[in-house]
Amino acid sequence: MEIYRDLDHLPVFNKPIVTVGTFDGVHLGHRQIINHLKGIAHKIQGETIIITFEPHPRLVLPQYGVPVKLITSTHRKYQLLSELGIDHLIVLPFTIEFSMTPWEVFIREFIVNQLHTFCLVVGYDHRFGHDREGDHLKLLSFAHELGLKVEEVPPLLIDGEEVSSTRIRNALHAGNIRLANSLLGYAYTISGKVIHGNRLGHQLGFPTANILADDGLALIAANGVYVSKVEYKGKIYGGMSNIGIRPTIAHSSFAIEVHIFDFNDEIYDEVINISFIDRLRDEIKFDSLEQLKNQLKKDKIQAQSILEGIQR
């Protein structure tokens, strides 16, 4: 997948099939749009183009209040789009000034005149331009004037509700990893560098790798203990993770840590990826470290059982 940020030097694309969006999470709803995009391109021997924005518009526009936390880092998002077989990604810098662009100007000047789009694929509720004024009916009418073909993709429903980034964020905030993963189509993952902790895990017989998330805008799931898989240098290990304040430990602070099964390497300053498979329990304040150790033994048995069930 080719990535373009210099809009003044874009190549001439062959029958470009285009869609526009933030694609945070690259979830199953996004993938339905992307599959439609690819299907059209395959029929006409065209090229697929996704137009996205940096930073995410909700990090820029004041009406959204608290900045959004992102399901996927920018790097991970682009990696996922590349794995899906997209030919080209055009990254538009999102600013307050850009947000004031009338939707008709964006469609006419960029989508039609600059890209020479053969077909524009949109989600059923996608809106363009300043104040999201360019809805589907307006777009269809304007596209007809311009000779632009537009195809709309219906929503993807799971359990009777639309798959959306908002729904996934809500599931992660609630610690509902199973739901989040079912909507994403893959396991929610946090990446980061392994940092030094208090080494209490070693004393308990459950050494952990503490990580510093590599993106300060990353959405961190709800506090709790999770079944995990850990990717390190291309190899996958089972494990169990804790997100939270570790309430049994005096003067403890927030941490993301993982106990990796059957693993003894020192990996400080290395980058690992932690994928969250299931949630075992809430964080619990135990009366003693011995009680905590006994619970960790039970957690490990349960986590290994869940991982073995997945592998069958």
C-alpha positions in Angstrom: 0.0 0.0 0.0 1.4 3.4 -1.0 0.9 6.3 1.4 0.6 9.9 0.2 0.8 13.1 2.2 2.0 15.5 -0.5 -1.3 16.3 -2.3 0.4 18.4 -4.9 2.3 15.4 -6.3 -0.2 12.6 -6.4 0.1 10.1 -9.3 -2.5 9.5 -12.0 -4.6 6.6 -10.7 -6.2 4.0 -12.9 -10.1 4.1 -12.5 -9.8 5.0 -8.8 -12.5 3.5 -6.5 -12.5 5.8 -3.5 -13.8 5.9 0.1 -13.3 8.5 2.8 -13.2 8.0 6.6 -11.2 8.0 9.8 -11.3 4.1 10.0 -10.3 4.0 13.7 -10.1 0.4 14.6 -10.5 -0.9 11.0 -13.4 -2.9 12.4 -15.9 -5.2 10.7 -18.1 -2.3 9.6 -15.1 -0.7 7.9 -14.1 -4.0 6.3 -17.6 -4.3 4.8 -17.0 -1.0 3.0 -13.4 -2.0 2.1 -14.6 -5.3 0.6 -17.2 -3.4 -1.5 -14.5 -1.0 -2.6 -12.2 -3.9 -3.6 -15.1 -5.7 -5.4 -15.8 -2.8 -7.7 -12.1 -2.3 -8.4 -11.7 -6.0 -9.3 -14.6 -5.9 -11.8 -13.2 -2.9 -13.7 -9.5 -3.4 -13.1 -9.3 -0.2 -11.1 -7.3 0.9 -8.0 -8.6 1.2 -4.5 -8.0 4.5 -2.6 -8.8 5.3 1.0 -8.7 8.9 2.1 -8.2 9.4 5.8 -7.2 12.2 8.2 -4.4 13.1 10.6 -5.1 13.8 13.3 -8.5 12.3 14.0 -11.1 15.1 13.6 -12.4 14.6 17.1 -9.0 15.6 18.4 -9.3 18.9 16.5 -12.9 20.1 16.6 -13.9 21.8 19.9 -17.5 20.8 19.8 -16.5 17.2 20.7 -15.2 18.3 24.1 -12.8 15.7 25.6 -10.5 14.4 22.9 -11.3 10.9 21.7 -9.1 8.0 22.6 -8.1 5.8 19.6 -8.7 2.1 19.3 -5.7 1.7 17.0 -2.6 3.8 16.7 -1.9 5.5 13.4 0.8 3.0 12.6 -1.4 0.0 13.4 -4.3 1.4 11.4 -2.2 1.8 8.3 -0.8 -1.7 8.9 -4.3 -3.2 9.0 -5.4 -1.3 5.9 -2.3 -2.6 4.1 -3.0 -6.2 5.1 -6.5 -5.8 3.7 -5.0 -5.2 0.2 -5.7 -1.5 -0.3 -3.7 0.0 -3.1 -3.3 3.6 -2.0 -3.9 5.7 1.2 -4.1 9.4 1.0 -3.6 11.2 4.3 -5.2 14.7 4.6 -4.0 17.0 7.4 -7.1 17.8 9.4 -7.2 21.3 10.8 -9.8 23.8 11.9 -9.4 25.5 8.5 -9.8 22.3 6.6 -13.0 21.5 8.6 -14.5 24.7 7.2 -14.4 23.4 3.6 -17.9 23.2 2.1 -18.7 19.6 1.2 -19.4 20.5 -2.4 -15.9 22.0 -2.8 -14.3 18.8 -1.3 -16.3 16.6 -3.7 -15.8 18.7 -6.8 -12.3 19.9 -6.4 -10.6 16.9 -4.8 -12.7 13.8 -5.3 -13.6 14.6 -8.9 -11.2 17.2 -10.4 -8.0 16.0 -8.7 -8.4 12.3 -8.3 -10.8 11.7 -11.2 -12.7 9.2 -9.1 -14.5 6.5 -11.0 -16.7 5.5 -8.1 -17.1 6.9 -4.6 -18.1 4.3 -2.0 -19.7 5.6 1.2 -21.1 4.2 4.4 -24.9 4.6 4.8 -24.5 7.5 7.3 -21.3 9.1 6.1 -21.4 12.9 5.9 -19.0 15.3 4.2 -17.7 18.8 4.8 -18.3 21.7 7.2 -20.7 20.7 10.0 -21.2 17.4 8.2 -23.7 19.1 5.9 -23.1 16.8 2.9 -25.5 13.9 3.6 -26.3 11.0 1.3 -29.2 12.6 -0.6 -27.3 15.8 -1.2 -24.3 13.8 -2.4 -26.3 11.7 -4.8 -27.8 14.8 -6.4 -24.5 16.6 -6.7 -22.7 13.5 -7.9 -25.2 13.2 -10.7 -24.5 16.7 -11.8 -20.7 16.0 -11.8 -21.1 12.6 -13.5 -19.7 10.8 -10.4 -20.8 7.3 -9.6 -21.7 6.8 -5.9 -22.4 3.5 -4.1 -23.7 3.3 -0.6 -22.9 0.4 1.8 -25.5 -0.6 4.3 -24.7 -0.9 8.0 -23.3 -4.1 9.4 -25.4 -5.4 12.3 -24.2 -7.7 15.1 -26.7 -8.7 17.8 -29.1 -6.3 16.2 -26.9 -3.2 16.6 -24.7 -1.4 14.2 -20.9 -2.1 14.3 -19.2 1.2 15.0 -16.1 2.7 16.6 -18.3 4.2 19.3 -19.8 0.9 20.2 -16.3 -0.7 20.4 -15.0 2.1 22.6 -18.0 1.6 24.9 -17.3 -2.1 25.1 -13.6 -1.5 26.0 -14.5 1.1 28.6 -16.8 -1.6 30.2 -14.1 -4.3 29.9 -16.3 -6.3 27.5 -13.3 -7.6 25.5 -15.3 -10.4 23.9 -17.8 -8.0 22.4 -15.1 -5.5 21.4 -13.2 -8.3 19.6 -16.3 -9.6 17.9 -16.9 -6.1 16.5 -13.3 -5.6 15.5 -12.9 -8.9 13.9 -9.5 -9.4 15.7 -8.2 -9.1 19.2 -7.9 -5.6 20.8 -4.2 -4.9 21.2 -1.9 -2.5 23.1 1.7 -2.1 22.0 4.5 -0.6 24.0 8.0 -0.6 25.4 8.8 -2.8 28.4 9.7 -0.6 31.3 11.0 -1.3 34.9 8.4 -2.0 37.6 8.6 -2.7 41.3 9.6 -6.4 40.6 6.9 -7.6 43.1 5.8 -10.1 40.5 9.1 -11.9 40.7 8.6 -12.2 44.5 5.2 -13.7 44.0 6.4 -16.1 41.3 4.6 -14.3 38.6 7.1 -11.9 36.9 5.5 -9.3 34.7 6.5 -7.1 31.8 5.2 -3.6 32.5 4.6 -1.6 29.3 4.4 2.1 28.4 1.8 2.3 25.7 3.4 3.6 22.5 0.6 6.1 21.8 -0.6 8.5 24.5 -3.9 8.7 22.7 -4.5 4.9 22.9 -7.8 3.8 24.4 -6.9 1.5 27.4 -9.6 -1.0 28.3 -11.2 -1.1 31.7 -9.2 -2.1 34.8 -9.1 -5.8 35.4 -7.3 -9.1 34.8 -7.3 -10.5 31.2 -6.4 -13.5 29.2 -3.8 -12.4 26.7 -1.5 -13.3 23.9 1.9 -11.6 23.6 3.8 -11.0 20.4 7.6 -10.6 20.9 10.0 -10.7 17.9 7.5 -12.5 15.8 6.6 -15.2 18.3 3.3 -15.6 20.1 3.1 -16.5 23.8 0.1 -17.0 26.1 -0.2 -14.8 29.2 -2.4 -13.0 31.6 -2.5 -9.2 31.9 -3.5 -6.7 34.5 -4.7 -3.2 33.8 -5.1 -0.9 36.7 -3.8 0.3 40.0 -3.0 -3.0 41.7 -4.9 -2.2 44.9 -3.2 -4.8 47.1 0.2 -3.1 46.7 0.8 0.0 48.9 1.5 3.2 47.0 0.9 1.6 43.7 0.2 3.5 40.5 -1.6 2.7 37.3 0.1 0.1 35.2 -0.3 -2.2 32.2 1.5 -5.5 32.9 1.6 -9.0 31.5 2.8 -12.3 32.9 4.0 -14.3 29.9 3.7 -18.0 30.2 6.8 -20.2 29.8 9.0 -17.1 29.2 12.1 -16.0 31.2 13.9 -13.5 28.9 14.9 -10.0 30.1 13.1 -7.7 27.6 13.5 -4.3 29.1 13.2 -1.5 26.5 11.9 -4.0 23.9 8.5 -3.5 22.2 5.8 -6.1 22.7 2.2 -6.4 21.5 -0.4 -7.5 24.0 -3.6 -8.9 22.6 -6.6 -9.2 25.0 -8.6 -12.3 24.5 -11.0 -12.4 27.5 -11.6 -10.8 30.8 -11.1 -12.9 33.9 -12.2 -10.6 36.7 -12.1 -7.1 38.3 -9.1 -5.9 40.2 -9.4 -7.0 43.9 -7.8 -5.6 47.0 -6.5 -8.7 49.0 -5.7 -8.7 52.7 -2.2 -10.1 52.1 0.2 -10.8 49.3 -0.2 -14.5 50.0 -3.9 -14.2 49.1 -3.0 -12.3 45.9 -0.5 -15.1 45.0 -3.1 -17.8 45.5 -5.6 -15.9 43.3 -2.9 -15.5 40.6 -2.5 -19.2 40.6 -6.2 -19.7 40.0 -6.1 -16.9 37.3 -3.3 -18.7 35.5 -5.1 -22.0 35.4 -8.2 -20.3 34.0 -6.3 -18.3 31.5 -4.4 -21.4 30.2 -7.7 -23.3 29.9 -9.2 -20.5 27.8 -6.1 -20.3 25.5 -6.1 -24.1 25.1 -9.8 -23.9 24.1 -9.0 -21.4 21.4 -6.3 -23.5 20.0 -8.4 -26.7 19.6 
